[in-house]
């Protein structure tokens, strides 16, 4: 992907033909046409009720988020419109949509492909409400994959299911028995899979894996048709006690792979403070180039909210910029109050 260079005050036509105020320094990095909803409670990027096995009325259209691999090899959450049949469980259908060349292959965006091996069937899906655990059993073709793809398969399954309301852990079964490890390269499955497994793992320079802290960051990428989307990356950094502070600092420092991923905040921004109280994280940023009343790119604000809520127990984020909270993004959404995670991200056309 070609990195874009920005100049403050220039009006640029972006991916969705919307005007953008950009900057050569400070907050502004790249625009997006997507907006963020400001709920005051957490809404994961899945389907409400999916974890409990509830299904929508037959034929009703709903949005579903599945994790697919992009053309650069990264897993990314993709929101798809689909219809659930009578008694059809959303979590199980999500997994079926993730089967390579499966029944739903024509519903996937052009630059993305499924990672569960071709021919795999979901033989059984169960939900343990008390443990908030999804138990999924795959058929024999599930073991037919290359060793280098094993971790991506585990990550995609885990992050898709735990994005759904009520699911915090995943258990993988194969041909009638719980797997102690993945069948090709032996990825351990003794413990329940959670988002702690990480996604698109990378390590900062000089980090000792045994003495590291993982932080998950959301950067920007583009399809071949110039559609913007977010990519989550779990970066191993030197051990720290302030995960939220470290995550934000790493977000500002930008992606390690600057060829395929783009920063959403440029490095002149400073983190004055981060305060966690109850279920709200307050982020206080300083940017000398920002002028009061100037609209802030929605992409930057969304990535910040996604990154902070991914690394804390918080359900919402209050953003301050140069001490002010009356922030408005370039889609005219207000951030004056704490903002929760977006319902869905990356609604890319198939």
Buried (B, 14 or more C-beta within 10 A) or exposed (E): BEEEEBEBEEEBEBBEEBEBBBBBBBBBBBBBBBBBEBBEEBBBBBBBBBBBBBBBEEEEEBBBBBBBBBBBEBBBBBBBEBEBEEEBBBBBBBBBBBBBEBEBBEBBBEBBBBBBBEBBBBBEBBBEEEEBBBBBBBBBBBBEBEEEBBBBBBBBBBBBBBBBBBBBBBBBBBEEEEBEEBBBEEBEBEEBBBBEBBBBBBBBEEBEEEEBBBBBBBBBBBBEEEBBBBBBBBBBBEEBEEBBBBBBBBBBBBBBBEEBBBBBBBEBBEBEEBEBEEBBBBBBBBBEBBEEEBBBBBBBBBBBBBBBBBBBEBBBBBBBBBEEBEBBBBBEBEBEEBBBBBBBBBBBEE
